Amino acid sequence: MAEGAFFGYVSMLKDKPVHYQAVCEDDCLLLECSKQNFIY
């Protein structure tokens, strides 16, 4: 469930590049951290 929400959030950011750029400084770091700690 968390994995689906994670990729859904990434897809949402890809669909909204302006919003993505606005939050990238904070959220990209969080997303990178999340990906590194993800258990597949």
Backbone hydrogen bonds in HBPLUS format (Angstrom, degrees):
<---DONOR---> <-ACCEPTOR-->    atom                        ^
c    i                          cat <-CA-CA->   ^        H-A-AA   ^      H-
h    n   atom  resd res      DA  || num        DHA   H-A  angle D-A-AA Bond
n    s   type  num  typ     dist DA aas  dist angle  dist       angle   num
A0005-ALA N   A0001-MET O   3.06 MM   4  6.37 158.7  2.11 150.0 155.6     1
A0006-PHE N   A0002-ALA O   2.86 MM   4  6.05 151.7  1.94 146.9 155.1     2
A0007-PHE N   A0003-GLU O   3.01 MM   4  6.30 167.5  2.03 154.9 156.2     3
A0008-GLY N   A0004-GLY O   2.86 MM   4  5.93 147.1  1.96 141.7 152.1     4
A0009-TYR N   A0005-ALA O   2.93 MM   4  6.08 149.1  2.03 142.4 149.6     5
A0010-VAL N   A0006-PHE O   3.08 MM   4  6.43 155.0  2.15 146.0 152.7     6
A0011-SER N   A0007-PHE O   2.93 MM   4  6.11 159.2  1.97 145.6 151.1     7
A0012-MET N   A0008-GLY O   2.95 MM   4  6.16 152.7  2.03 142.9 150.4     8
A0013-LEU N   A0009-TYR O   3.02 MM   4  6.33 155.5  2.09 147.7 153.5     9
A0014-LYS N   A0010-VAL O   3.00 MM   4  6.31 152.8  2.08 147.8 155.5    10
A0015-ASP N   A0011-SER O   3.04 MM   4  6.31 143.1  2.18 145.3 155.0    11
A0015-ASP N   A0012-MET O   3.17 MM   3  5.16 124.5  2.49  93.6 107.5    12
A0016-LYS N   A0013-LEU O   3.06 MM   3  5.06 143.8  2.19  97.8 108.8    13
A0020-TYR N   A0016-LYS O   2.87 MM   4  6.08 158.6  1.91 155.0 162.2    14
A0021-GLN N   A0017-PRO O   2.93 MM   4  6.11 157.8  1.98 145.1 149.2    15
A0022-ALA N   A0018-VAL O   3.09 MM   4  6.34 151.1  2.17 143.5 151.7    16
A0023-VAL N   A0019-HIS O   3.05 MM   4  6.34 148.0  2.15 152.5 159.8    17
A0024-CYS N   A0020-TYR O   2.83 MM   4  5.57 115.9  2.25 143.0 159.4    18
A0026-ASP N   A0023-VAL O   3.13 MM   3  5.79 131.8  2.37 116.1 126.3    19
A0027-ASP N   A0023-VAL O   2.78 MM   4  5.72 155.5  1.84 174.7 169.6    20
A0028-CYS N   A0024-CYS O   2.97 MM   4  4.91 147.9  2.07 120.1 130.1    21
A0030-LEU N   A0026-ASP O   3.26 MM   4  6.58 153.4  2.34 143.5 151.2    22
A0031-LEU N   A0027-ASP O   2.71 MM   4  5.94 159.9  1.75 157.9 163.5    23
A0032-GLU N   A0028-CYS O   2.83 MM   4  5.99 161.8  1.86 149.8 154.7    24
A0033-CYS N   A0029-LEU O   2.97 MM   4  6.10 157.5  2.03 141.7 148.3    25
A0034-SER N   A0030-LEU O   2.85 MM   4  6.07 154.2  1.92 145.5 153.0    26
A0035-LYS N   A0031-LEU O   2.87 MM   4  6.12 158.4  1.92 151.8 157.0    27
A0036-GLN N   A0032-GLU O   3.04 MM   4  6.26 155.7  2.10 147.3 153.5    28
A0037-ASN N   A0033-CYS O   3.16 MM   4  6.38 139.0  2.34 141.2 151.7    29
A0037-ASN N   A0034-SER O   3.16 MM   3  5.19 128.2  2.44  94.7 108.1    30
A0038-PHE N   A0035-LYS O   3.29 MM   3  5.08 162.7  2.33  98.2 103.2    31
